[in-house]
Amino acid sequence: MLALAGIITAPWDEILLGAISWGFVGLGGIVYVIVVTRRMRRQTAYQPQFEDWLFHVVVPMVAYLTLGARQK
């Protein structure tokens, strides 16, 4: 979140550079959610419940997809 605050408050000459940076944060988050999903599926110490999937995979994925989405 700190990176997003820095990106949005930086004095960009054009909004395009800020938007591209914002998109890269979203794409990085999507990759991170994929890693978390793989780790949740592979571990055997605990069987993830619905809330675990919701708050560790679904909600973050929606947020990062929103950041990475191209705006017209």
N, C-alpha and C positions, 0 to 999 in steps of 0.2 A: 504494500500500500504506500510505503514511503517513496518507492520508485515512481509510482503513478502520480503522486503529489508533485514530485520534482519535475516530471515530464510536463504535466499540465500547467505548472506555474513558470516554466522556463520562458524566457523572452525569445520565442522563435520568430524568425523573419517571415516564414510562411507556415501555415497550419499543417501543410503536408508532412513536414519532417516530424512534427509532434504526433500526428496521426499514425505515421509509420512506426514510430517508437512505441506508441500505445498498442498497436497491433502486435508487435514483437513480444510485449509483455503478455498479451493474451495467448499467443502461440506457445510461449514458454510455460505458461500455466497449464495449457492443455496437455503438453508433454508431461508435466509434473503429475497431473491427475491420472494419466495413463500409467505412470510408474507406481503411483499409490494403489491403483486398481490391481495391477499385477501382484504387488506385494500382499495385498489383502487376500487375494485368491490363493496364493502359494503358502501362506503361513498356516500352521496346524494347531497352534496353541489355543486359538479361540475361533469360534464360528461367528463371523460378522452377522449382526442383526440388521433389520431394515433401517434403523436409525443410523447405523454405521455407514451403510451404503448411501443413504440420503445425504448425510452431512459431510462425508469424506469424499464422495464421488459425484453425485448428481448436482448438488447445489454449487460446488466449485466449478464443475464443468460448464454449467449454464452461465456462471459469471465470467469465466474465461472465454467462452464462445462469444459472449456479448462484447468483450473487449477486443477480441480478434476479428469480429465481423466487420466487413467493409461497409462504411456508411456512404450514402450517395448525397 
